[in-house]
Every structure is written in structure tokens, then in C-alpha cells.
Amino acid sequence: MSNQPASTPIPSTVRGAGALVALEGAIAVGFTLVLVVRGLTGADQSVVNGYGTAAWFAILGGAVLAAGVALFLGHRWGRTIALVAQLLLLPVTWYIFTSHRVIYGILLGIVVVGALVLLFSGSTSRWMAAGYGAPDAPSDED
């Protein structure tokens, strides 16, 4: 169980999932900056604490961004964080879709489902299994 990049080639599905997950994390980190700027410019903090929300988005967005970059670079540990993030974003997608923000819900849904498909694809699973030394992991020659 190594956190180092594999000696086997990184499948394009892993790199694609990494790119999508990194995009999600980057958007969350960007939203952190928006919340901090709003707080600094005097936006009303009585209903929502912008700084607390910014801290929440910074922590979670930073973790998701790190997982996406890790996947893109071939580190297997990023897959778990990416999967959990996608599974948590599925109900968020539904909420956005049913809250009269249909376009945003559809866009987020496409990214989330696309990332899940890539993360659960056969080549990604074989790559993951090979990294853990699974003796019965199917090879590409089968």
C-alpha cells in the first residue's frame, strides 16, 4: 500500500477523474476567496458568518483539490477522497436542480456523474488493485 505514484501507467480515466475533482476543489477554494472578500468589504454577517463558511469551504475544497491533483499525478490515495466528495455532491445536485437552479444542477450533475463513472471504470479499478499488489488483479492482456 504505497502513496507513491505507480510504476504502471496511469489510465486516462484516472487522469480525467483527477481533472474533474481538481476542478471541483478549485471552485470551492475560489468561493472561499469570494466569501472572505465579502466579509472584508462589510457584507452583512448577521445571518451567515462568511468567515466561518469560508473556513469550511477552504478545508473541504482544499482536500478535494488535493485529491484531484493526487489522482492526476497517479497517487492512489486521492480516489477515496474523490469518491466520498462525489457521493456527497449527488444530493447537493438534486437540491440545486429542484431549487429552480436547473442549469446549475444539470452542470454539477454532469461533472459528478462523470467523475463517478471514471472513478468506477474498469481501468481505474485494475489500476487501484495493481497498486495494492492484488495477485488476482486482471491484467490488460486478459
C-alpha positions in Angstrom: 0.0 0.0 0.0 2.0 2.9 -1.3 1.2 6.5 -1.7 3.9 6.9 -4.3 2.9 7.0 -8.0 2.6 3.6 -9.6 5.2 2.1 -11.8 2.3 1.1 -14.1 1.0 3.7 -16.5 -1.8 5.9 -15.1 -5.0 5.3 -17.0 -6.7 8.2 -18.8 -9.8 7.5 -16.7 -7.8 8.3 -13.5 -6.4 11.5 -15.0 -9.8 12.5 -16.2 -11.4 11.9 -12.8 -8.5 13.8 -11.2 -9.1 16.8 -13.5 -12.8 16.9 -12.7 -12.2 16.5 -9.0 -9.5 19.2 -9.0 -11.9 21.5 -10.8 -14.5 21.0 -8.1 -11.9 21.7 -5.4 -10.6 24.8 -7.2 -14.1 26.2 -7.5 -14.6 25.6 -3.7 -11.3 27.3 -2.9 -12.3 30.2 -5.3 -15.6 30.5 -3.4 -13.6 30.8 -0.2 -11.9 33.8 -1.6 -15.3 35.4 -2.6 -16.6 34.9 1.0 -13.5 36.4 2.6 -13.7 39.4 0.3 -17.4 39.8 1.0 -16.6 39.8 4.7 -13.8 42.3 4.4 -15.9 44.7 2.4 -18.6 44.8 5.0 -21.2 42.4 3.8 -23.9 41.6 6.4 -22.7 38.9 8.7 -25.8 38.7 10.9 -27.5 35.9 9.0 -24.5 33.9 7.8 -21.0 34.0 9.1 -19.0 34.5 5.9 -15.7 33.8 7.6 -16.9 30.5 9.1 -18.3 29.4 5.8 -15.1 30.5 4.1 -13.1 28.3 6.6 -15.4 25.4 5.9 -15.0 25.7 2.1 -11.3 26.2 2.4 -10.8 23.0 4.4 -13.2 20.8 2.3 -12.3 22.5 -1.0 -8.6 22.2 -0.3 -8.9 18.5 0.5 -10.9 17.9 -2.7 -8.4 19.9 -4.7 -5.5 17.9 -3.2 -7.3 14.6 -4.0 -7.9 15.7 -7.6 -4.3 16.7 -8.1 -3.1 13.5 -6.5 -5.2 11.4 -8.8 -4.0 13.3 -11.8 -0.4 12.6 -10.7 -1.1 8.9 -10.1 -1.4 8.8 -6.3 -4.0 6.2 -5.3 -5.0 7.8 -2.0 -6.8 10.6 -3.9 -9.5 8.1 -5.1 -11.1 7.7 -1.7 -11.5 11.4 -1.0 -12.7 11.9 -4.6 -15.3 9.2 -4.2 -16.6 10.5 -0.9 -16.8 14.0 -2.3 -18.8 12.8 -5.4 -21.2 10.8 -3.2 -21.8 13.8 -1.0 -22.3 16.0 -4.0 -25.1 13.8 -5.5 -27.8 15.1 -3.1 -26.4 18.6 -3.5 -27.0 18.2 -7.2 -30.6 17.2 -6.6 -31.2 20.1 -4.2 -29.8 22.6 -6.7 -31.9 21.0 -9.5 -35.1 21.2 -7.5 -34.4 24.7 -6.2 -35.2 26.3 -9.5 -31.5 26.4 -10.5 -31.9 23.8 -13.1 -28.9 24.7 -15.3 -26.5 24.7 -12.3 -28.0 21.4 -11.1 -27.5 19.8 -14.6 -24.0 21.1 -14.9 -23.0 19.9 -11.4 -24.7 16.6 -12.1 -22.8 16.1 -15.3 -19.5 16.7 -13.5 -20.4 14.5 -10.5 -21.7 11.6 -12.5 -18.9 11.8 -15.0 -16.3 11.7 -12.2 -18.1 8.7 -10.6 -18.1 6.8 -13.9 -14.4 7.5 -14.3 -13.6 6.5 -10.7 -15.5 3.2 -11.0 -14.4 2.3 -14.5 -12.7 -1.0 -15.1 -9.3 0.5 -15.9 -9.4 2.6 -12.8 -10.3 -0.4 -10.7 -7.5 -2.5 -12.2 -5.0 0.3 -11.6 -6.1 0.5 -8.0 -5.9 -3.2 -7.5 -2.4 -3.4 -9.1 -1.2 -0.8 -6.6 -2.2 -2.9 -3.7 -0.4 -6.0 -5.1 -3.6 -7.9 -5.7 -2.4 -11.3 -7.0 -5.6 -11.9 -8.9 -5.9 -8.4 -10.4 -6.9 -8.7 -14.0 -4.2 -7.7 -16.4 -4.7 -5.7 -19.6 -3.9 -8.8 -21.5 -7.0 -10.7 -20.3 
